[in-house]
Amino acid sequence: MARNISDSLKGKKRARESDAEPEPESGDIDQILSLEENLTFSDTLVALRIMREQFPQIDKPIQPFILRSQLYSSVEDRTQVDRDLETLRREKVLRIFKLNTGQDDHAIMFLDDYLCQVDRVVKRLEGEKERDILEVFKWFRSHVIDFKLEPSIEHQELCVLLSLGGKVKDEHISLLMNSGLLTRQLMDPNIYWFTIPNIGSILKGLSQGRKEVLSLLNRRRYKEMMLAPLEKKRLRFSSLDMRFHLRDLIGSGHLKIVQIPTGIVVRVSKD
């Protein structure tokens, strides 16, 4: 498995260098739309790439992300998933973010997508902020993101890394926080979580969508439903689609799947 990931990483790096990685054909995407036919994968990186392509089309300026729980629902060996994520993180293929949902939720975003997200923040602020203070984003990208791969960073280390680019002021840190790139830990305000800009409203939809899916199934007589028709249902309180939520709830253990002769049944897990 480690060799498969290493080979996959090399392939990704070659594609970056040539800047010629082809976009998936629409027909290819159509082939991976059915959750029932693509519920599990043998390779973590393959699962990540497919779920990235399947990320819901939402009216929010945010790049695709995958929940760790979704990987747990899609790759049988959870220990291997954690090992693969650690390898991919160290190889700077992706970043992992602790989400402020009140639960042990983590989002995974490919590094290229995250850097695009950072660039969007800078572009939005151009014209609003003076050029000098916007330099902090260049320092953040060149010295912090590239060096600090963990989900959090201590205040002193953040200042030291930023100072490799220029003189750090309190307003620089405040700008990074107000832009949604950092947030203080509640238990220790001297430590920051790295965060994904513009994700706040999506996290609200994530929590509401989870409740909506579970409520829908709990109202049914046997607290279950065939996967195929369930996947087609639209949610009222979440911009994320049913497939996104099903992968999440299956991986977190709130739902379980049962294979029967006529297909796959999704069932609420017993407490």
BELMO-V423153 format. One line per field, one symbol per residue. ss: DSSP state (a for helix, b for strand, c for the rest). A space follows every 10 residues. Layout:
BEGIN
ss=???
END
This chain:
BEGIN
ss=caaaaaaaaa aaaaaaaacc cccccaaaaa accccccccc bccaaaaaaa aaaccccccc cccccbbaaa aaaabccaaa aaaaaaaaaa cccbbbbbcc cccccbbbbb aaaaaaaaaa aaaaabccbc aaaaaaaaaa aaaaaccccc cbbbaaaaaa aaccccccca aaaaaaaacc cbbbcccccc bbbbccccca aaaaaaaaaa aaaaaaaacc cccbbbaaaa accccccccc caaaaaaaaa acccbbbbbb ccbbbbbbcc c
END
